Amino acid sequence: MPQDLSAVAWPVRTERLTIRPGTVADAEATWRFRRLPEVAEWLTRAAVDREEYAAVFTDPERLSKTLVIERDGEVVGDLMLLVEDAWAQAEVADQAHGVQAELGWVIDPAHAGQGYATEAAAALLRICFEDLGLRRVTAQCFADNVASWRLMEKLGMRRETHTVRESLHRSGAWLDGLAYAILAEEWRARRAEGVRASR
């Protein structure tokens, strides 16, 4: 079972996009849109300045789970792909290593509304289930981040959790949180349905 992204034949190309592992050189391009208030509002960390952002972005642990989305050579967003262990009882814990992933995504608002996030995230699911052989993929967001959870639903992910005022936002407000997931067999069934519908 592959547990790192080196098992994938990079770059991955979709109809309009190229997805590849992030590099140190991508710090500047991603800072351009991640610093915007409408983007930073939903991010786990909002950098104060370019230097702080670059230090966090180029940290090897962070970079190892970062993918970049390009359109005609321009960076239009980035993705997180974190392969992780599933919870398991002690006697079977060895069977739960590296079997699932958590996903995340950010699209430059200048390129929003064109379906790039959906196209990139759909490719990411394919990578998880076909290239990496994972059994389950999750994603989460603040409930107020409507664009994010709508994308999860568009991808066929199932809402598993709705927490009430459980997540502390940097504004000081306690917000609701949402968690979604999809299993490999659910993804395959959905994909097969799509193929049948297109015939």
C-alpha positions as CSV (number, residue, x, y, z in Angstrom):
1,M,0.0,0.0,0.0
2,P,1.7,3.3,-1.1
3,Q,1.8,5.8,1.8
4,D,3.5,8.7,0.1
5,L,2.9,10.8,-3.0
6,S,5.9,9.4,-4.9
7,A,3.7,6.5,-6.0
8,V,1.9,9.0,-8.3
9,A,3.1,9.7,-11.9
10,W,3.4,13.5,-11.6
11,P,2.3,15.8,-13.1
12,V,-1.4,14.7,-13.3
13,R,-3.3,16.4,-16.1
14,T,-7.0,16.9,-16.3
15,E,-9.0,18.5,-19.1
16,R,-7.8,22.0,-18.3
17,L,-5.4,21.7,-15.3
18,T,-2.1,20.4,-14.3
19,I,-1.6,19.1,-10.7
20,R,1.9,18.6,-9.3
21,P,3.7,18.5,-6.0
22,G,4.4,21.9,-4.5
23,T,7.9,23.3,-4.4
24,V,9.7,26.0,-2.5
25,A,9.4,28.2,-5.6
26,D,5.5,28.1,-5.3
27,A,5.5,30.1,-2.1
28,E,5.3,33.4,-3.9
29,A,2.5,32.3,-6.3
30,T,0.3,30.8,-3.6
31,W,1.0,33.8,-1.2
32,R,-0.6,36.0,-3.9
33,F,-4.1,34.6,-3.3
34,R,-3.8,33.0,0.2
35,R,-3.1,36.5,1.7
36,L,-6.5,37.8,0.4
37,P,-9.0,38.3,3.3
38,E,-11.8,36.3,1.5
39,V,-9.4,33.3,1.3
40,A,-7.6,33.7,4.6
41,E,-11.0,33.8,6.4
42,W,-11.3,30.0,6.1
43,L,-7.7,28.9,6.3
44,T,-6.2,27.1,9.3
45,R,-3.4,29.7,9.4
46,A,-3.4,33.2,8.1
47,A,0.1,34.5,7.7
48,V,0.9,38.0,8.8
49,D,3.5,38.7,6.2
50,R,5.2,37.1,3.2
51,E,8.3,36.0,5.1
52,E,6.2,34.2,7.7
53,Y,4.1,32.6,5.0
54,A,7.1,31.4,3.1
55,A,8.6,29.9,6.2
56,V,5.4,27.9,6.9
57,F,4.8,27.0,3.2
58,T,8.4,25.7,2.7
59,D,8.5,23.6,5.8
60,P,9.3,20.1,4.5
61,E,6.4,18.5,6.4
62,R,3.9,21.0,5.0
63,L,5.4,20.9,1.5
64,S,5.2,17.0,1.5
65,K,1.4,17.2,1.5
66,T,1.0,20.3,-0.8
67,L,0.0,20.1,-4.5
68,V,-0.3,23.0,-6.9
69,I,-3.0,23.5,-9.5
70,E,-1.9,25.2,-12.7
71,R,-3.8,26.4,-15.7
72,D,-1.7,27.1,-18.8
73,G,1.4,27.4,-16.5
74,E,-0.2,29.8,-14.0
75,V,-0.7,28.7,-10.4
76,V,-4.5,29.1,-9.8
77,G,-4.8,27.2,-6.5
78,D,-3.4,24.5,-4.3
79,L,-4.4,21.3,-2.7
80,M,-3.6,19.4,0.5
81,L,-3.3,15.6,0.3
82,L,-2.5,14.1,3.7
83,V,-2.3,10.3,3.8
84,E,-2.9,9.1,7.3
85,D,-3.7,6.1,9.4
86,A,-7.3,5.1,10.3
87,W,-8.2,4.5,13.9
88,A,-7.9,0.9,14.8
89,Q,-7.8,-1.3,17.8
90,A,-4.3,-2.3,18.9
91,E,-4.5,-5.9,17.6
92,V,-5.2,-4.7,14.0
93,A,-3.5,-1.3,14.0
94,D,-0.9,-2.5,11.5
95,Q,-3.7,-2.9,8.9
96,A,-4.8,0.7,9.4
97,H,-1.5,2.4,8.4
98,G,-1.8,4.8,5.5
99,V,-5.2,3.7,4.3
100,Q,-7.0,7.0,4.2
101,A,-6.4,10.7,3.4
102,E,-7.7,14.1,4.3
103,L,-8.1,16.6,1.5
104,G,-8.1,20.4,1.4
105,W,-8.3,23.0,-1.4
106,V,-7.8,26.7,-2.2
107,I,-8.6,28.4,-5.5
108,D,-7.4,31.9,-6.4
109,P,-10.6,34.1,-6.3
110,A,-9.5,35.5,-9.7
111,H,-10.1,32.0,-11.1
112,A,-13.1,31.1,-9.1
113,G,-16.5,30.2,-10.7
114,Q,-14.9,28.3,-13.6
115,G,-15.1,24.8,-12.1
116,Y,-11.4,24.5,-11.4
117,A,-11.9,23.5,-7.8
118,T,-14.3,20.7,-8.8
119,E,-12.0,19.5,-11.6
120,A,-8.9,19.5,-9.3
121,A,-10.6,17.9,-6.3
122,A,-12.2,15.2,-8.6
123,A,-8.7,14.4,-9.9
124,L,-7.5,14.3,-6.3
125,L,-10.1,11.7,-5.4
126,R,-9.0,9.6,-8.4
127,I,-5.4,9.8,-7.3
128,C,-6.4,8.7,-3.8
129,F,-8.4,5.7,-4.9
130,E,-6.7,4.6,-8.0
131,D,-3.0,5.6,-7.7
132,L,-2.6,5.4,-3.9
133,G,-5.2,2.6,-3.3
134,L,-6.7,4.3,-0.3
135,R,-10.0,3.1,1.2
136,R,-11.4,6.4,2.6
137,V,-11.1,10.1,2.0
138,T,-12.2,12.9,4.3
139,A,-12.5,16.7,4.2
140,Q,-13.8,19.3,6.7
141,C,-14.6,22.9,6.9
142,F,-16.5,25.6,8.8
143,A,-20.2,25.3,8.2
144,D,-20.2,28.9,7.1
145,N,-17.8,28.1,4.3
146,V,-20.6,27.2,1.9
147,A,-18.5,27.0,-1.3
148,S,-16.3,24.3,0.4
149,W,-19.0,22.0,1.6
150,R,-21.0,22.4,-1.6
151,L,-17.9,21.2,-3.5
152,M,-17.7,18.1,-1.2
153,E,-21.3,17.3,-1.9
154,K,-20.7,17.8,-5.7
155,L,-17.9,15.3,-5.5
156,G,-20.3,12.7,-3.9
157,M,-18.9,13.0,-0.4
158,R,-21.2,12.2,2.4
159,R,-21.8,14.6,5.3
160,E,-20.8,12.6,8.4
161,T,-20.6,15.2,11.1
162,H,-22.1,18.6,11.9
163,T,-20.6,19.9,15.1
164,V,-22.3,22.9,16.9
165,R,-20.1,25.8,17.8
166,E,-17.2,23.5,18.2
167,S,-14.6,25.3,16.1
168,L,-13.0,28.5,17.2
169,H,-12.5,31.0,14.4
170,R,-9.8,33.6,14.6
171,S,-12.6,36.2,14.8
172,G,-13.2,34.9,18.3
173,A,-16.5,33.3,17.3
174,W,-17.3,29.6,17.9
175,L,-18.6,28.3,14.6
176,D,-20.2,25.0,13.5
177,G,-18.0,22.5,11.7
178,L,-18.8,20.0,9.0
179,A,-17.0,16.8,8.1
180,Y,-17.4,14.8,4.9
181,A,-16.1,11.4,3.7
182,I,-16.3,9.0,0.8
183,L,-15.2,5.4,0.6
184,A,-13.5,3.8,-2.4
185,E,-16.5,1.7,-3.2
186,E,-18.8,4.7,-3.1
187,W,-16.5,6.6,-5.4
188,R,-16.3,3.7,-7.8
189,A,-20.1,3.3,-7.9
190,R,-20.6,7.0,-8.5
191,R,-18.0,6.9,-11.3
192,A,-19.7,3.9,-12.9
193,E,-23.0,5.7,-12.7
194,G,-21.5,8.7,-14.5
195,V,-20.1,6.5,-17.3
196,R,-23.5,4.8,-17.8
197,A,-25.3,8.2,-17.8
198,S,-22.9,9.5,-20.5
199,R,-23.6,6.6,-22.9
